């Protein structure tokens, strides 16, 4: 087995595919438990970037376990089977798709082009099956059609095809619990990004992040928006993910038992209590600041 930390950029920038086995569960992450904390972490990192602060800590998103798959043809894009980590990898893609679609809507074409490099594989004309191999993430059969549509259609066409999940006369998806999780996550991130770019939400790092649907929808945009400033905020929001978020990439080799490794990562060991997490965090940061850990413990 090979293991090492990589940024989301390093994970997604290469021409390769990550395929979720058909037997794995479909996308189940939801707003309160996963999307909102994920968004708040991105927002915090974006504020750091905009303020030019020294970034001492990357945000760790857990492990991604992959098993290499041989190619039947030299034209096929290199593929990996995702043993563990498909929920977070899918979330990365949904967030990037939301950022790209907002960039399209706002007319930031250069940002659109840059983001799409982390959603689609390049050189589609050289692929054996471009309609399949162009996607960096290939989900389970259950999620596949909707995922492809979110990645490929663009906001207007997506709304047209899934009109039953959008408010009538509004460019907004219904309450996230009443729509498929993939569409809910995409809609949630699109609304958060739009609000953050068009208001002063990223200007005060002590301000509470707007996470209420009605507040985000009715937020008053900053008057006389400077498009350059809006583009900077948008770039900070997607760059925060690809540059500041890391995973441990574990690639299995011949002889490694994928199921045993999956079970070890997910089932064994005693879960940490909240107090354990707080204590570990405090001492980790104290050590980074070269404080006296023994004295602090006493």
PEMO-V909022 format. One record per backbone hydrogen bond with DSSP energy under -0.5 kcal/mol. NH is the residue of the N-H (numbers start at 1). CO is the residue of the C=O. If there is no record, write none. Layout:
# PEMO-V909022
NH&CO ; NH&CO
This chain:
# PEMO-V909022
2&251 ; 4&249 ; 6&247 ; 8&241 ; 8&245 ; 9&242 ; 11&7 ; 12&8 ; 13&9 ; 16&14 ; 17&78 ; 18&136 ; 19&17 ; 19&80 ; 20&138 ; 21&19 ; 21&82 ; 24&21 ; 34&30 ; 35&30 ; 36&31 ; 38&34 ; 39&35 ; 40&36 ; 41&37 ; 42&38 ; 43&39 ; 44&40 ; 45&41 ; 46&42 ; 47&43 ; 48&44 ; 49&45 ; 50&46 ; 51&47 ; 52&49 ; 53&48 ; 56&54 ; 59&244 ; 60&58 ; 61&246 ; 64&248 ; 65&84 ; 66&64 ; 66&250 ; 67&81 ; 68&252 ; 69&79 ; 76&73 ; 78&15 ; 79&69 ; 80&17 ; 81&67 ; 82&19 ; 82&80 ; 83&65 ; 83&81 ; 84&65 ; 89&85 ; 90&86 ; 91&87 ; 92&88 ; 93&89 ; 94&90 ; 95&91 ; 96&92 ; 97&93 ; 98&94 ; 99&95 ; 100&96 ; 101&97 ; 102&98 ; 103&99 ; 104&100 ; 105&101 ; 106&102 ; 107&103 ; 107&104 ; 108&103 ; 109&107 ; 112&108 ; 113&109 ; 114&110 ; 115&111 ; 116&112 ; 117&113 ; 117&114 ; 118&115 ; 119&116 ; 120&116 ; 121&134 ; 126&123 ; 127&124 ; 132&129 ; 133&129 ; 134&130 ; 135&132 ; 136&119 ; 138&18 ; 139&137 ; 143&140 ; 144&140 ; 145&141 ; 147&143 ; 148&144 ; 149&145 ; 150&146 ; 151&147 ; 152&148 ; 153&149 ; 154&149 ; 158&154 ; 159&155 ; 160&156 ; 161&157 ; 162&158 ; 163&160 ; 165&162 ; 166&163 ; 167&172 ; 170&167 ; 172&170 ; 174&165 ; 178&175 ; 179&176 ; 184&180 ; 185&181 ; 186&182 ; 187&183 ; 188&184 ; 189&185 ; 190&186 ; 191&187 ; 192&188 ; 193&189 ; 194&190 ; 195&191 ; 196&192 ; 197&193 ; 198&194 ; 199&195 ; 202&196 ; 203&200 ; 205&203 ; 207&204 ; 216&212 ; 217&213 ; 218&214 ; 219&215 ; 221&219 ; 222&198 ; 225&222 ; 227&225 ; 230&226 ; 231&227 ; 232&228 ; 233&229 ; 234&230 ; 235&231 ; 236&232 ; 237&233 ; 238&234 ; 239&235 ; 240&236 ; 241&237 ; 242&238 ; 243&239 ; 244&239 ; 244&240 ; 245&241 ; 246&59 ; 247&6 ; 248&62 ; 249&4 ; 249&247 ; 250&64 ; 250&248 ; 251&2 ; 251&249 ; 252&66 ; 252&250 ; 256&253 ; 258&256 ; 261&257 ; 262&258 ; 263&259 ; 264&260 ; 265&261 ; 266&262 ; 267&263 ; 268&263 ; 277&273 ; 278&274 ; 279&275 ; 280&276 ; 281&277 ; 282&278 ; 283&279 ; 284&280 ; 285&281 ; 286&282 ; 287&283 ; 288&284 ; 289&285 ; 290&287 ; 291&286 ; 293&291 ; 296&292 ; 297&293 ; 298&294
